[in-house]
Amino acid sequence: MPIRLAEPAALAVLRPGARVDLLVVPAGRATGTATLLAPRALVLDVVGAAGAVDGSSALYLALRPEQAQRAVGLPEGSRFAVVVRE
């Protein structure tokens, strides 16, 4: 599933095959209230890692069905971030 990160510059350190923890701050919540949405998600592809500012950058992650449902069910304006795992 494609994920647009709140900080697209983070895409520069990601590669297919990496594992990341996907965090989300739902729209309307304070920035200090991030929730773990998908632990150790597999990175399938990274698009626009060279600093695309036109909204074309995305991180493609392999998520379990329930994780994907939670992600698409979030309100518009929710912000995603990742923590790179080993």
C-alpha positions in Angstrom: 0.0 0.0 0.0 1.4 3.5 -0.8 2.1 5.7 2.2 2.9 9.4 1.9 5.2 10.4 4.7 4.9 13.7 6.6 8.6 14.2 6.0 9.4 13.0 2.4 13.1 13.5 2.9 13.0 10.3 5.1 12.6 8.3 1.8 16.3 8.9 1.0 17.4 6.4 3.7 14.9 3.7 2.7 15.4 0.8 0.3 13.3 -2.1 -0.8 13.7 -5.0 1.6 14.1 -2.8 4.7 11.8 -3.1 7.7 10.1 -0.1 9.2 7.7 0.6 12.0 4.8 2.7 10.5 3.6 5.4 12.9 0.6 7.7 12.4 -0.7 10.9 14.0 -4.4 11.1 13.0 -5.6 14.5 11.8 -6.7 16.7 14.6 -4.4 15.1 17.2 -1.3 16.7 18.8 2.0 15.7 17.2 3.2 13.9 20.4 0.5 11.3 20.1 1.8 9.0 17.4 0.4 5.5 17.3 2.2 2.4 16.0 0.2 1.2 13.1 2.4 -1.5 11.6 5.5 -2.9 13.3 8.3 -4.2 11.1 6.5 -3.5 7.8 8.4 -4.6 4.7 9.4 -1.8 2.3 8.5 -2.9 -1.3 9.4 0.2 -3.2 10.4 3.9 -2.7 9.2 6.4 -5.2 10.5 10.0 -5.4 13.3 9.6 -2.9 15.3 12.3 -4.7 13.2 15.0 -3.0 10.1 15.2 -5.1 8.0 18.1 -3.8 5.1 17.7 -6.1 3.4 15.0 -4.0 4.6 12.2 -6.2 6.8 10.6 -3.5 5.5 7.5 -1.8 6.7 4.6 0.3 5.1 1.2 -0.7 4.8 -1.1 2.2 3.5 -4.7 2.6 0.9 -4.5 5.3 -1.4 -7.2 6.8 -5.1 -6.6 5.7 -6.1 -5.2 9.1 -3.2 -2.8 9.1 -4.1 -1.6 5.6 -7.7 -1.2 6.6 -6.7 1.0 9.6 -4.4 3.1 7.4 -7.0 3.8 4.7 -9.7 4.5 7.3 -7.7 7.3 8.9 -9.0 10.9 8.4 -7.6 12.9 5.6 -4.6 15.0 6.8 -3.3 12.2 9.0 0.5 12.2 9.1 2.7 9.1 8.7 6.3 8.6 9.8 8.6 5.6 9.9 11.2 4.2 12.2 13.9 2.2 10.3 14.5 -1.2 11.9 17.4 -3.5 11.5 
